Amino acid sequence: MTLQLTDDQQALLAGASGPAVQLAMRLVTRMAAVTSAVSLLPITRAHVDGCLYHGQVSLDFARTLAEGGGVVRVPTTLNVGIIDLLHPELFRGPREVAAAGRDMMRHYRAMGCRQTWTCAPYQLVDRPDPGEQVAWAESNAIVFCNSVLGARTERYGDFMDIAAALTGWVPATGLHTDEGRRARVVVSVEGIPLAVQERDVFFATLGHFVGTNVAGMIPAIVGVPTATEDQLKALGAAAASAGAVAMFHVVGVTPEAPTLDAALGGRAPERTVRFGARDMAEGMAALSSTRSQRLGAVSVGTPHFSLTEFERLHALFAGRPVSEAIAFYVSTGREVLQAVADRGWEAELRRLGVKIVTDTCTYLTPILAPQPGAVMTNSAKWAWYAPGNLGYEVVFGTLEECVESAVRGDVWRDDALRALIEA
């Protein structure tokens, strides 16, 4: 069957609302054809990842839409850009790149997008409700939206995200449908003590395992009795980075999986894979690209640090300063930073030597100071992308290990945690 458009949709495609919306509608209908959708469905909001500068073509596209009169039809938030507009002095790249990135961000503002500049729009006060149809881009935002919020989005990217925002329509297919959200594979967590499951590194390595073992499929995870939003954020970000996973179910935890049968849609799984202590240990090793004990920096907040994570960070430092040999970076969103400042934590953390980054992320853009040594992180996403994007050697560990290493000035390992994993 071919795509069926309403009269209003046909009018958009014919240019009734101007050239920008016409171009956007061409993209939406072309995507519908590629995905074999026979109709379009309305969305209530969008999150745009295309605002990140990737070269002249991305700037030209944004300029074309803005100068063509494009204005978003639904509330639209913005992902990170190439520079930190609040702290522009942190950018260490070419001036012309900063200028182009700033210009591009301006065009998205001109189209009516909200200046959120965060990869974690789910941390904003106004976020989608269960079942709400939206168009979100940015891999970790997509997987969190589908899995944890229970809202519905396909895996949109540049430049479908802004096209959906300008038209208000997306193809009625995939994760927007009941059938498209059904789990097809079971991931069984076995033999990992609950004390280990409470740690951030467990969820990051579980997500990495999911991404590398069930890539492109929706898993139903069993054997995880409880999880916070930050832990689910770490799981989803790792799975999306390593394997393009756009949704997962944690049975008994996430909203569409009260039971395994519900997650599977009443059908048998196509296969079952098991995640045990050895898999966790192997994942931790795989996410480190070096065994060097020489540390130059620590970077956390990929995805962006939440208020709860800042509370943990503040407690872990306990007034101790970062070693002069180490640069410590935290990436976060503007609204979270304001809440941190209101509690007095921002001033204290900065006094201790913590550098706070907004509007962008340190695995995407040159911000880290050129200090010798590896970079430590508790983010599987940062560990996955940073070596290829910016050439960093990475040491992967828990947030506790990151802080303690930063205070001591070299890599510190939690031997008690590793003993629990190996027991």
C-alpha positions as CSV (number, residue, x, y, z in Angstrom):
1,M,0.0,0.0,0.0
2,T,1.1,3.6,-0.7
3,L,1.2,6.5,1.8
4,Q,-2.2,8.1,2.2
5,L,-2.2,11.8,3.0
6,T,-5.0,14.0,4.2
7,D,-5.9,17.2,2.5
8,D,-4.0,19.2,5.1
9,Q,-0.9,17.1,4.7
10,Q,-1.1,17.4,0.9
11,A,-1.3,21.2,1.4
12,L,1.9,21.2,3.4
13,L,3.7,19.1,0.8
14,A,2.5,21.4,-1.9
15,G,4.0,24.5,-0.1
16,A,0.9,26.1,1.4
17,S,2.9,26.9,4.6
18,G,6.1,28.1,2.9
19,P,9.3,26.5,1.5
20,A,10.7,25.4,4.8
21,V,7.7,23.4,5.8
22,Q,7.4,22.0,2.3
23,L,11.0,20.8,2.5
24,A,10.3,19.3,5.9
25,M,7.2,17.5,4.6
26,R,9.1,16.1,1.7
27,L,11.5,14.5,4.3
28,V,8.7,13.2,6.4
29,T,6.9,11.6,3.4
30,R,10.1,10.1,2.1
31,M,10.8,8.5,5.4
32,A,7.3,7.1,5.4
33,A,8.0,5.5,2.1
34,V,11.3,4.0,3.3
35,T,9.6,2.5,6.3
36,S,6.5,1.4,4.4
37,A,4.1,3.5,6.5
38,V,0.7,4.0,5.0
39,S,-0.2,7.1,7.1
40,L,1.2,9.8,9.3
41,L,0.4,10.5,12.9
42,P,0.5,13.7,14.8
43,I,3.1,14.4,17.5
44,T,2.8,16.6,20.5
45,R,6.5,17.6,20.9
46,A,10.0,17.1,19.5
47,H,13.6,17.0,20.6
48,V,16.2,18.1,18.0
49,D,19.7,16.6,17.8
50,G,20.4,18.3,14.4
51,C,21.5,21.5,16.2
52,L,25.0,20.0,16.7
53,Y,27.4,21.4,14.1
54,H,28.9,18.6,11.9
55,G,30.1,20.7,9.1
56,Q,28.9,23.2,6.5
57,V,26.1,21.0,5.3
58,S,24.4,21.0,8.7
59,L,24.7,24.8,9.0
60,D,23.4,25.2,5.4
61,F,20.4,23.0,6.2
62,A,19.5,25.0,9.4
63,R,19.9,28.3,7.5
64,T,17.7,27.1,4.7
65,L,14.9,26.2,7.1
66,A,15.1,29.3,9.2
67,E,15.4,31.7,6.2
68,G,12.5,29.8,4.6
69,G,10.2,30.9,7.4
70,G,10.3,27.6,9.3
71,V,8.6,27.7,12.7
72,V,8.1,24.6,14.9
73,R,4.5,23.5,15.3
74,V,5.0,21.7,18.5
75,P,7.0,22.4,21.7
76,T,10.6,21.6,20.7
77,T,13.7,21.2,22.9
78,L,17.3,21.3,21.7
79,N,20.0,18.8,22.2
80,V,23.7,19.8,22.7
81,G,25.5,22.2,20.4
82,I,29.2,22.3,19.6
83,I,30.0,25.0,22.2
84,D,29.0,25.9,25.7
85,L,27.2,29.2,25.3
86,L,27.3,29.9,29.1
87,H,31.1,29.2,29.3
88,P,32.5,29.8,25.8
89,E,36.0,30.0,27.2
90,L,36.1,26.2,27.6
91,F,36.1,25.6,23.9
92,R,39.6,24.7,22.6
93,G,38.8,24.2,18.9
94,P,39.2,26.4,15.9
95,R,37.5,29.8,16.1
96,E,35.8,29.3,12.8
97,V,34.2,26.1,14.1
98,A,32.9,27.9,17.2
99,A,31.5,30.7,15.1
100,A,29.7,28.3,12.7
101,G,28.4,26.3,15.7
102,R,27.1,29.4,17.3
103,D,25.5,30.5,14.1
104,M,23.8,27.2,13.7
105,M,22.4,27.3,17.2
106,R,21.0,30.7,16.4
107,H,19.1,29.4,13.4
108,Y,17.4,26.7,15.6
109,R,16.4,29.4,18.1
110,A,14.9,31.4,15.3
111,M,12.7,28.5,14.4
112,G,11.1,28.7,17.9
113,C,13.0,25.9,19.5
114,R,13.6,26.1,23.3
115,Q,17.2,26.7,24.4
116,T,17.5,23.6,26.5
117,W,20.8,22.4,25.0
118,T,20.7,19.1,26.8
119,C,21.0,15.5,25.8
120,A,18.7,14.6,28.7
121,P,15.4,16.4,28.0
122,Y,13.7,13.8,30.3
123,Q,15.3,15.7,33.2
124,L,13.2,18.8,32.4
125,V,10.1,19.5,34.4
126,D,7.8,19.2,31.4
127,R,8.4,15.8,29.9
128,P,6.2,13.4,27.9
129,D,3.5,11.2,29.5
130,P,3.1,7.5,28.9
131,G,1.7,6.8,25.5
132,E,2.3,10.3,24.2
133,Q,3.5,10.4,20.5
134,V,6.6,12.5,20.1
135,A,9.6,12.9,17.8
136,W,12.8,12.7,19.8
137,A,16.4,12.5,18.5
138,E,19.6,11.7,20.4
139,S,20.2,8.1,21.1
140,N,20.0,8.1,24.9
141,A,17.0,10.4,24.9
142,I,15.2,8.1,22.5
143,V,15.8,5.0,24.5
144,F,14.9,6.7,27.8
145,C,11.7,8.2,26.3
146,N,10.5,4.8,25.1
147,S,11.7,2.6,27.9
148,V,11.4,4.7,31.1
149,L,8.8,7.3,30.3
150,G,6.7,5.0,28.2
151,A,6.2,7.8,25.6
152,R,6.5,6.8,21.9
153,T,9.2,7.9,19.5
154,E,11.1,6.3,16.6
155,R,14.9,6.5,16.4
156,Y,14.9,9.9,14.7
157,G,18.1,11.7,13.8
158,D,19.4,14.6,11.8
159,F,17.4,16.0,10.0
160,M,14.1,14.1,10.5
161,D,13.9,15.6,14.0
162,I,13.4,19.2,12.9
163,A,11.3,18.1,9.9
164,A,8.9,16.5,12.3
165,A,8.9,19.6,14.5
166,L,8.1,21.9,11.6
167,T,5.3,19.7,10.2
168,G,3.9,18.1,13.4
169,W,3.7,14.7,11.6
170,V,5.7,11.5,11.6
171,P,5.3,8.1,9.9
172,A,2.9,5.8,11.7
173,T,5.3,2.9,12.1
174,G,7.8,1.1,14.3
175,L,8.0,2.2,17.9
176,H,4.9,4.4,17.5
177,T,2.9,1.2,17.3
178,D,2.0,-1.4,19.9
179,E,3.5,-4.2,17.8
180,G,6.7,-2.3,17.3
181,R,7.3,-2.0,21.0
182,R,7.2,-5.7,21.8
183,A,10.3,-7.4,23.2
184,R,11.7,-10.2,21.1
185,V,14.7,-11.3,23.2
186,V,15.1,-12.0,26.9
187,V,18.2,-10.9,28.8
188,S,18.5,-12.8,32.0
189,V,20.7,-11.3,34.8
190,E,22.1,-14.2,36.8
191,G,24.5,-14.7,39.7
192,I,25.2,-11.0,40.3
193,P,24.8,-10.0,44.0
194,L,22.2,-7.2,44.7
195,A,25.0,-5.2,46.3
196,V,26.7,-5.1,42.9
197,Q,23.5,-4.3,41.1
198,E,23.1,-1.2,43.2
199,R,26.3,0.3,41.6
200,D,26.3,2.5,38.5
201,V,28.9,0.3,36.8
202,F,26.4,-2.6,36.8
203,F,23.9,-0.7,34.7
204,A,26.5,0.7,32.4
205,T,28.0,-2.7,31.7
206,L,24.6,-4.4,31.4
207,G,23.7,-1.7,28.8
208,H,26.9,-2.3,26.9
209,F,26.2,-6.1,26.9
210,V,22.7,-5.5,25.6
211,G,23.9,-3.3,22.9
212,T,26.6,-5.7,21.7
213,N,24.5,-8.8,22.0
214,V,20.9,-7.8,20.9
215,A,21.7,-4.9,18.6
216,G,18.6,-3.6,16.8
217,M,16.2,-5.7,18.9
218,I,14.0,-4.8,21.9
219,P,15.1,-6.8,25.0
220,A,13.2,-7.7,28.1
221,I,15.6,-7.8,31.0
222,V,14.8,-10.1,33.9
223,G,16.6,-10.4,37.2
224,V,16.9,-6.7,38.1
225,P,14.4,-6.0,40.9
226,T,14.7,-2.3,41.1
227,A,16.4,0.7,39.4
228,T,16.5,4.5,39.7
229,E,16.1,6.8,36.7
230,D,19.8,7.5,36.7
231,Q,20.6,3.8,36.6
232,L,18.1,3.2,33.8
233,K,19.7,6.3,32.0
234,A,23.1,4.6,32.2
235,L,21.7,1.3,30.9
236,G,19.9,2.9,28.0
237,A,22.8,5.2,27.0
238,A,25.2,2.3,26.8
239,A,22.8,0.0,24.9
240,A,22.0,2.8,22.4
241,S,25.7,3.6,21.8
242,A,26.9,0.0,21.4
243,G,24.0,-1.4,19.5
244,A,21.5,1.2,18.3
245,V,19.0,-0.1,20.9
246,A,16.0,2.3,20.9
247,M,13.9,0.6,23.6
248,F,14.3,-1.9,26.4
249,H,12.0,-3.4,29.1
250,V,13.1,-4.2,32.6
251,V,10.4,-6.6,33.9
252,G,8.7,-5.3,37.0
253,V,10.4,-1.9,36.7
254,T,9.7,-0.1,33.4
255,P,6.1,0.9,32.6
256,E,5.3,-1.4,29.8
257,A,6.7,-4.5,31.4
258,P,4.7,-5.4,34.6
259,T,5.4,-9.0,33.6
260,L,7.6,-10.8,31.2
261,D,4.6,-11.9,29.2
262,A,3.4,-8.3,28.9
263,A,6.8,-7.2,27.6
264,L,6.8,-10.0,25.0
265,G,3.3,-9.3,23.9
266,G,2.1,-12.7,24.8
267,R,4.6,-14.5,22.5
268,A,7.6,-16.6,23.1
269,P,11.0,-14.9,22.9
270,E,13.1,-15.5,19.8
271,R,16.1,-16.2,22.0
272,T,17.5,-15.8,25.6
273,V,20.9,-14.5,26.5
274,R,22.4,-14.5,30.0
275,F,24.3,-11.7,31.7
276,G,26.5,-12.9,34.6
277,A,29.5,-11.8,36.7
278,R,32.0,-12.8,34.0
279,D,30.1,-10.7,31.4
280,M,30.1,-7.8,33.7
281,A,33.8,-8.0,34.3
282,E,34.5,-8.4,30.6
283,G,32.4,-5.3,29.9
284,M,34.3,-3.2,32.4
285,A,37.5,-4.3,30.8
286,A,36.3,-3.6,27.3
287,L,35.2,-0.1,28.1
288,S,38.7,0.8,29.2
289,S,41.1,1.4,26.3
290,T,44.2,1.5,28.4
291,R,45.6,-0.1,31.6
292,S,47.8,2.9,32.4
293,Q,47.6,4.3,35.9
294,R,48.6,7.7,34.7
295,L,45.5,9.9,34.8
296,G,45.1,13.4,33.3
297,A,41.4,14.1,33.6
298,V,38.0,12.8,34.7
299,S,34.9,13.4,32.7
300,V,31.4,12.5,34.0
301,G,27.9,13.5,32.8
302,T,27.4,11.7,29.6
303,P,24.4,11.7,29.4
304,H,24.1,15.0,31.3
305,F,24.4,14.8,35.1
306,S,21.1,14.9,37.1
307,L,20.5,16.8,40.3
308,T,20.6,13.5,42.2
309,E,24.0,12.7,40.6
310,F,25.3,16.1,41.7
311,E,24.2,15.3,45.2
312,R,26.2,12.1,45.2
313,L,29.2,13.9,43.7
314,H,29.1,16.6,46.3
315,A,29.0,14.0,49.1
316,L,31.8,11.9,47.6
317,F,34.2,14.9,47.4
318,A,33.3,15.7,51.0
319,G,35.3,19.0,50.8
320,R,38.4,17.4,49.4
321,P,40.0,19.2,46.4
322,V,40.8,17.7,43.0
323,S,44.5,17.0,42.6
324,E,46.5,19.7,40.8
325,A,47.5,17.0,38.3
326,I,43.9,16.2,37.3
327,A,41.2,18.2,35.4
328,F,37.7,17.1,36.5
329,Y,34.7,17.9,34.2
330,V,31.0,17.5,34.7
331,S,28.6,18.0,31.8
332,T,25.0,18.9,32.6
333,G,22.0,20.8,31.4
334,R,21.2,24.5,32.2
335,E,18.2,23.8,34.3
336,V,20.0,21.2,36.4
337,L,22.9,23.6,36.9
338,Q,20.5,26.2,38.2
339,A,19.2,23.8,40.8
340,V,22.7,22.9,41.8
341,A,23.6,26.5,42.1
342,D,20.5,27.2,44.2
343,R,21.7,24.5,46.7
344,G,25.1,26.1,47.0
345,W,26.8,23.0,45.5
346,E,28.1,24.7,42.3
347,A,30.2,27.2,44.1
348,E,31.7,24.6,46.4
349,L,32.4,22.1,43.6
350,R,34.1,24.8,41.6
351,R,36.2,25.8,44.6
352,L,37.3,22.2,44.9
353,G,38.5,22.3,41.2
354,V,35.5,20.8,39.4
355,K,34.8,22.3,36.0
356,I,31.1,22.3,35.0
357,V,30.2,22.2,31.3
358,T,26.7,23.0,29.9
359,D,25.2,23.1,26.4
360,T,27.6,20.5,25.0
361,C,29.5,17.4,25.9
362,T,33.2,16.6,26.3
363,Y,33.2,13.6,24.0
364,L,31.9,15.7,21.1
365,T,33.9,18.9,21.3
366,P,37.5,19.8,22.3
367,I,37.1,21.0,25.9
368,L,39.4,18.8,28.0
369,A,42.7,20.5,28.8
370,P,45.7,18.9,27.0
371,Q,47.1,17.2,30.1
372,P,49.1,13.9,29.8
373,G,47.4,10.7,30.8
374,A,44.2,8.9,30.3
375,V,40.7,10.2,31.0
376,M,38.5,8.4,33.6
377,T,34.8,8.2,33.3
378,N,31.8,6.2,34.7
379,S,29.9,6.6,31.4
380,A,29.8,3.7,29.0
381,K,28.7,6.1,26.3
382,W,31.7,8.4,26.9
383,A,34.0,5.4,27.0
384,W,32.5,4.1,23.7
385,Y,32.8,7.3,21.7
386,A,35.6,9.4,23.1
387,P,38.6,7.3,21.7
388,G,37.3,7.6,18.2
389,N,35.9,11.1,18.3
390,L,38.8,12.9,20.1
391,G,41.5,10.3,20.5
392,Y,41.5,9.9,24.3
393,E,42.6,6.9,26.1
394,V,39.9,5.9,28.6
395,V,39.8,4.3,32.0
396,F,36.3,3.1,32.9
397,G,35.1,2.9,36.5
398,T,32.4,3.8,39.1
399,L,31.6,7.4,40.1
400,E,33.3,6.6,43.5
401,E,36.5,5.5,41.6
402,C,36.4,8.6,39.5
403,V,36.2,11.0,42.5
404,E,38.8,9.1,44.5
405,S,41.2,9.0,41.6
406,A,40.8,12.7,41.0
407,V,41.5,13.5,44.6
408,R,44.6,11.1,44.8
409,G,45.9,12.1,41.4
410,D,46.1,8.6,39.8
411,V,43.8,5.7,39.1
412,W,42.3,4.2,42.2
413,R,40.3,1.0,42.1
414,D,37.6,-0.3,44.4
415,D,39.0,-3.7,45.2
416,A,36.0,-4.6,47.4
417,L,33.6,-4.2,44.5
418,R,35.7,-6.3,42.2
419,A,35.9,-9.0,44.9
420,L,32.1,-9.1,45.0
421,I,31.9,-9.4,41.2
422,E,34.4,-12.2,41.1
423,A,33.0,-14.1,44.1
